[in-house]
Amino acid sequence: MQRINRVIVGTLMAAIAAGPLRTSAQEPAGATAAKTFDVVSVRRNTSGTTRSNVDRTPTGVTIVNLPLRPIIQLAYGISQPVRLIGLPDWVNVDRFDLTARGSIGNLNDFRVMMQAMLADRFKLAAHTEQRSLPSFTLVMARSDGRLGPELKVSKCMPVTLAQLSGRGAAPAAAPAPDALPPPECGLLGSGPGEIRIAGVNLQTVAGFLSLTQGRPITDNTNLTGIYDLHIQFAPDPLPGQPVNPATEGRPSLLTALQEQLGLKLQPSTQLQEVLVIERVEHPDEN
């Protein structure tokens, strides 16, 4: 079972790792375009809380207290909200509980079935096209190319973004006889405004950062090695929520990138595939 408790981040990390957009009109390899869930229940969630959860198993999916926008992102494999065009405001506000049952053979099956459910229950109609979007380029912050104090060459095997999203940890290199135990690799711990990762390349770091910035990020550091990183920053609080006292006095994420990792984000534009929403409606509940 794939369980995502911190649902927005976990969902979008999986979306980045899983590949490009597909619409239900495109038949993914190994899946049938007409494949649908057997039973679907959709209800508004009016609890007033922001706690959400997604459970996906081979026999279905359960979504609790999630706005429609991340549900669409999950269905289409979209990692950044900027790649969704034409959504009405209510898809970011109204929350839903959704239970769908049916045989899910693979990720492509899941997406085809989710897209069919959205078309049926939310009357979603959409198409993909190419547009130039705001983005960032990840570059070295220092003219001499020195790394920051919290970005260090790793002894781990590379860790992918899929592994960071909870689908397996990367193994350390096989130790020589009588050697010290191999280092622990992967996501070593995270909390409010703190991330520790061992064994990542800079392309993976760029993908991870794109989740926090809501924009595509391209690695242009020219660093080809594998690194361990530790960063502490003050995250922006959620709307209506106070600043977490544990992060008071810390720098912003962009400042922490420069001071702690020796990296920075330069604004740029990229031609990206986007999903243009033609129609979407509130569902009939059942």
N, C-alpha and C positions, 0 to 999 in steps of 0.2 A: 504494500500500500504506500502511495506517495502522500505524505501529510505535509501541508504548508501552513504553519501557524502564523508566521509573519507574512501574511498572504500576498501583499502587494509586491514586496521585494522578491520573495521566493518565486512567485509567478513570473515576474518579468525577467529574472535571471534565467529561468528555464526557457523563456521565450527567446532570449538572445542566443542561448546555446543551441536552440532547436532549428534554426534556419530561417528562410525567407517567408514572406507573406504567401498565403494561398487563399483564394476565394473558393467557394463551394462549386463554382463553375469549372475549376481546374481539378482534375483527378490526380491526387497524389499517388506515387508509386506504392503498391501494396494495399491500397484502400479502394473502396467502391464509393463513387460520388453520391449514390442514392442511400448510403447507409445512414440510419437514424436511430435515435433512442427509442426503446419500446414504450416507456412511460416517462412523462415529464410533469413535474409539479413546480409552479412558480407562485410565490407570494411576496408581497411587500413586507419588509421588516421595519417596524416602527418602534423598535426598542429604545432608540435614542443613543445607543452606544456605538463606538467605532470598532469594536472587537470583531474580527472577521476570521473565517476559516474556510479552507478548501481541502476536501478529501477526494482523491481520484484513485479508483481501483479498476481492475479488469472488468468489473460488472457495472460500473457507473461512476457518477460524480455527485458530490454533495457540496453545495456552496452556501455559506451562512453569512448574511449581513454584508453583502458586497454591492457597491454601485455597479451600474451596467458597464461603464467604461472599461474597468479592468476585466470584466467578463468578456467583452469584445476583444480586448488585447490577448486574453488567454486563448480565445477561439482562433484568432488569426496569427498568433505568434508575433505580436507587435511589442517591441521592448520599450519604446518611448511614446508618450502621449502625443507628442508633436506630429507623429506619423498618422494620427487619426484626424481627418478633416471633415468638418460639417456636422459635428455632434451638437445637439441641443444641450442647454445647461443642466437639465434635469438628470442626465445620465451620470453626472458627477455628484448628485445630491441624493436622489432616491436610491434606497438600498433594497436588496432582494435576497430571499432564501430560495434556493433552487435545488431540486432533487431530480436526477435523471438516471434511469436504469436501462442498461443494454450492454451487449458484449463489445468491449473495446479491445481490439487486437493490438494496436500500436498507437503512437502519437498521431500519425496521419489520420487513422480512424477517428480518434478523439476530436481532432479539429474539424473534420468533415461533419461529424455528428453534432458538435457544438454550433457550427455555422448553420446547419439545417434547423436546429432548435431555435436559434435567434431569428431566422427567417420566418419560422412558423409562429412563435409565441410573441416576438417583439416586432414582427413585420419588417425586419431589417433587410434593406437592399443596399448594396455597396459595390464599388468597383475599384480596382487599383490603377494607379498612374504614377508617373515620375514627376517629382517636383524638387526644386532647389530649396533646401531647408537650413535654418540656422544650426550650426554644429560647433564642435570644438576640436582643436588639434592638441594632443598631448605632446609637450616638448620639454627639453631640459630647462630648468629655471636659471642655471648659472652659466655664465659665458665660458668658464673653464671646463664645463662638463662634469663637475664633481657631483657625486650622489649626496643626498641629504643623510643625516645621521641615522635615520630610521628606515633606510632602504639599503639592504645589504645583500651581497652575493650569497645565494642559498646552496646548501648541500642536498636539497631535496630533488626528487624527480618533479617535472612540471605538473602543475595542477591546472585543470581546465575550468572554465566558467560553469560547465555542467556539474563538475565535482563540487564546486563551491556552493551550488544550489542544493546540495544534499544527496546527490546520486553517486556516492562513492568517494572515498579518499584516495589520493594518489600515494602509491607506495614510495618509500625511501629507497635509495640505491642499496643493492645487496651488500651487506657488510663483509669485510675480509675476516678470515679467522682471527679470533682474539681481539677484534676491533670493538670500539665503543658501540653501544646500541645506536641504531639508525635514528636520525632526527624525525620528529613528528612533522608531518606535512599537511597542508590544506588550511582550512579556516580554523585557526587555533582559538578563537574567541572574539566575540563582538558584543557591544553593549551600546548604550546611548553615547554617540560621538566617539566610539573607539573601535578600531578594526585591527586584528592581527592575522596575517596570512603568511604561510611559509610555502615557497615553491611556485611562484607565478612569473610568467613573462609579462612584458609591458602591454602586449595586446590584450591579455586578460584583465590587467589593471584598467585599461581604457574602457573595456566593456563593463566592468564593475562600476566605474565612475559614471558611465552614461546613465545608469539607473538613478543616481542621485541628482543628476543635472537635467534629466528629461530630454536630452539631445544626443544625437550620435557623436561619438568621440573616436577619432582616428589616432593611432599611435604613430608619432613622428620623432621619437626620441633617438632612434638608431641604436637602441640598446637591445642586444640579442640574447642576453643571459637570462638566468632564472634567479629570482630574488625573494627575500623575506622582507615584509614591511610591517610597520606598526605606526598607526596614525591616530592622533587624538584631536578632536575638534568640537565645536559647538554647533550641533545641527539646528536647522530652523525648526521651531516648534510647529506642531500641527495647528490648523486654524482653531482659534478659541481655547488653545491649551497654553499653560504657562511654560516658561523656560525651565528645563530640568535643572535643579540646583547642582547636580553632579557635574554638569558641563559648563557652569558659569566660569568666566575668566579664560576659557579656552579660545583660540582663534577660530575664524571661519574655516570651512573646508578648503577653500581656495588658498587661503593664507597658510594653512597647515600643510597643504601639498608642497608649497614652495619651501617652507622652513624645515619641515621634517623629512620630506622625501626628495627635495631638490627637483621637483617637477612643477609645471604650470600648464594651464589651459588657455590656449589662444582662440578667440572667436574666429569662426570661418563659416563657410557654407558648403553643403554637399548635395549632390543629386541623389535623392532617396525615393524608394518606392513607398507610396502612401496609400492608405485606404480611405476613399472618399465615400462618405455616408450620403446616400440619396434619400433614404426614408428610415425612420425608426419610431415606434409607438410604444406607449405603456401597454403591458400585457393584460389580458384577462386572467384573473387569478383562479387557480383550482388546486 
